[in-house]
Amino acid sequence: MPEFDVIIVGGGPIGIACGLEAQKKGLSYVIIEKGPIVNSLFNYPINMQFFSSSEKLEIDGIPFISKEAKPKRNEALEYYRRIVTSNDLRIQLFETVEKVTKYEGLFQVMTSKTTYQSQNVVVATGFYDLPNLIQVPGEDLPKVSHYYKDPHFYASQKLAVIGASNSAVDAALECWRKGSEVTMIVREPEIGQRVKYWVRPDIINRINEGSIAAYFNSNVTEIKDTEIVIDTPDGALTIENDFVLALTGYMPNFEFLENMGITFSDDEKRLPTYDPETMETNVEGLYLAGVICGGMETHKWFIENSRVHAPIIVEAIKKKASENVKI
Ligand SMILES: Cc1cc2nc3c(=O)[nH]c(=O)nc-3n(C[C@H](O)[C@H](O)[C@H](O)COP(=O)(O)OP(=O)(O)OC[C@H]3O[C@@H](n4cnc5c(N)ncnc54)[C@H](O)[C@@H]3O)c2cc1C
């Protein structure tokens, strides 16, 4: 059974940063990714533009050259893919980590293909895999999706967009511009304050002029084949509908982390337990990296401010290894 100094679960930007740092510092490592390189970014909307400028998305100081200051999804795919290939990083793709256990000081990492052993494990699995469900009848209908990809699909269709965050606003505007009849259903009294400042006026103007319909302080209570039911401040309303984009955010796979022994704050934030000096969790040798560190506060960490986790973790692993040698 192959044994490593460190196994990195997740081949997103931060998992890749951890692999690159481990390689640079001479640790034996492998990155295990259940999809393609930077799978989450691959699943982002095809026209998505990052709110960060490209230098803020760089890892290990490797220049990220993009056409505009804020790169597009495809440019980010290219950038992270080239880091993997040009550094010949050790990454297993389309292999899912199913279970991580610890026995006599060594981690057993069981995947969909095999089992590995390692002294340390870094979990950098992000939060994009599990959507926050709205828990209403009809949410499982094929016309409903929690992931937005391409506006063309919704052209000339009656589209309901649930949510008021960046993803929902981007989807509503793009689809309206491609000829969808868009209706937004927003739980709050207004469009989110965290919506990109250069986009927020656009959506507010489209709503005020009536191009995009919007129900505030409202909730979808049922989704049917050809219509949806909305609970508005003026009472229940049924409108015709072809498709629903429920862009209500995502959450980490808490069960996966709990099964490893990681503990969490017992409030709605469900913050995982880790030492910010080393990113080590309450399980010795088990580290967290990237956006997963925010628990339900998925807006707290992003590439810009979590890429530093890589050098912190590798330094901590090396320091501990040298201390163990001295004993
Ligand atoms: C629409 C959108 C726009 C954004 N814009 C920005 C921005 O402008 N600037 C910024 O800094 N951040 C931005 N972010 C946030 C940023 O993209 C993510 O936070 C980033 O992807 C985090 O990197 P990560 O490596 O921590 O997690 P991810 O990129 O989510 O990577 C986790 C990886 O782990 C893999 N994985 C999960 N479970 C397993 C398993 N069991 N076994 C194997 N592999 C597994 C996944 O397939 C995935 O590839 C944006 C996010 C979204 C959704």
The ligand as a MOL file (V3000), in Angstrom:
LIG
                    3D

  0  0  0     0  0            999 V3000
M  V30 BEGIN CTAB
M  V30 COUNTS 53 58 0 0 0
M  V30 BEGIN ATOM
M  V30 1 C -19.6880 31.6510 -8.7510 0
M  V30 2 C -18.4510 31.7630 -7.8860 0
M  V30 3 C -17.5680 32.8450 -8.0580 0
M  V30 4 C -16.3990 32.9370 -7.2780 0
M  V30 5 N -15.5390 33.9850 -7.4770 0
M  V30 6 C -14.4060 34.0490 -6.7200 0
M  V30 7 C -13.4700 35.1230 -6.9000 0
M  V30 8 O -13.6380 36.0040 -7.7220 0
M  V30 9 N -12.3370 35.1420 -6.0960 0
M  V30 10 C -12.0900 34.1680 -5.1700 0
M  V30 11 O -11.0700 34.2350 -4.4860 0
M  V30 12 N -12.9660 33.1400 -4.9880 0
M  V30 13 C -14.1130 33.0900 -5.7340 0
M  V30 14 N -15.0000 32.0790 -5.5390 0
M  V30 15 C -14.7160 31.1250 -4.5250 0
M  V30 16 C -13.6940 30.1360 -5.0610 0
M  V30 17 O -13.8460 29.8010 -6.3690 0
M  V30 18 C -13.7690 28.9370 -4.3560 0
M  V30 19 O -13.8400 29.3450 -3.1310 0
M  V30 20 C -12.5830 28.0460 -4.6820 0
M  V30 21 O -12.9910 27.1950 -5.6420 0
M  V30 22 C -12.0930 27.4340 -3.4340 0
M  V30 23 O -11.0810 26.5560 -3.6950 0
M  V30 24 P -10.9690 25.1840 -2.8720 0
M  V30 25 O -9.7950 24.4970 -3.4840 0
M  V30 26 O -10.9840 25.4720 -1.4230 0
M  V30 27 O -12.3320 24.4380 -3.1390 0
M  V30 28 P -12.9270 23.8150 -4.5980 0
M  V30 29 O -12.4230 24.6420 -5.6680 0
M  V30 30 O -14.3570 23.6550 -4.3450 0
M  V30 31 O -12.1660 22.4370 -4.6390 0
M  V30 32 C -12.5320 21.3290 -3.8990 0
M  V30 33 C -12.2650 20.1060 -4.7740 0
M  V30 34 O -12.4330 18.9340 -3.9840 0
M  V30 35 C -13.0190 17.9410 -4.7970 0
M  V30 36 N -13.6310 16.9580 -3.9050 0
M  V30 37 C -14.7000 17.1590 -3.0790 0
M  V30 38 N -14.9580 16.0360 -2.3670 0
M  V30 39 C -14.0290 15.1120 -2.7600 0
M  V30 40 C -13.7510 13.7460 -2.3900 0
M  V30 41 N -14.4920 13.1260 -1.4700 0
M  V30 42 N -12.7430 13.0940 -3.0150 0
M  V30 43 C -11.9840 13.7160 -3.9470 0
M  V30 44 N -12.1770 15.0160 -4.3420 0
M  V30 45 C -13.1820 15.7060 -3.7460 0
M  V30 46 C -14.0160 18.7060 -5.6690 0
M  V30 47 O -14.3480 17.9810 -6.8250 0
M  V30 48 C -13.2460 20.0050 -5.9520 0
M  V30 49 O -12.5200 19.9570 -7.1420 0
M  V30 50 C -16.1430 31.9520 -6.2990 0
M  V30 51 C -17.0250 30.8900 -6.1030 0
M  V30 52 C -18.1790 30.7910 -6.8850 0
M  V30 53 C -19.1260 29.6700 -6.6480 0
M  V30 END ATOM
M  V30 BEGIN BOND
M  V30 1 1 1 2
M  V30 2 1 2 3
M  V30 3 2 2 52
M  V30 4 2 3 4
M  V30 5 1 4 5
M  V30 6 1 4 50
M  V30 7 2 5 6
M  V30 8 1 6 7
M  V30 9 1 6 13
M  V30 10 2 7 8
M  V30 11 1 7 9
M  V30 12 1 9 10
M  V30 13 2 10 11
M  V30 14 1 10 12
M  V30 15 2 12 13
M  V30 16 1 13 14
M  V30 17 1 14 15
M  V30 18 1 14 50
M  V30 19 1 15 16
M  V30 20 1 16 17
M  V30 21 1 16 18
M  V30 22 1 18 19
M  V30 23 1 18 20
M  V30 24 1 20 21
M  V30 25 1 20 22
M  V30 26 1 22 23
M  V30 27 1 23 24
M  V30 28 2 24 25
M  V30 29 1 24 26
M  V30 30 1 24 27
M  V30 31 1 27 28
M  V30 32 2 28 29
M  V30 33 1 28 30
M  V30 34 1 28 31
M  V30 35 1 31 32
M  V30 36 1 32 33
M  V30 37 1 33 34
M  V30 38 1 33 48
M  V30 39 1 34 35
M  V30 40 1 35 36
M  V30 41 1 35 46
M  V30 42 1 36 37
M  V30 43 1 36 45
M  V30 44 2 37 38
M  V30 45 1 38 39
M  V30 46 1 39 40
M  V30 47 2 39 45
M  V30 48 1 40 41
M  V30 49 2 40 42
M  V30 50 1 42 43
M  V30 51 2 43 44
M  V30 52 1 44 45
M  V30 53 1 46 47
M  V30 54 1 46 48
M  V30 55 1 48 49
M  V30 56 2 50 51
M  V30 57 1 51 52
M  V30 58 1 52 53
M  V30 END BOND
M  V30 END CTAB
M  END
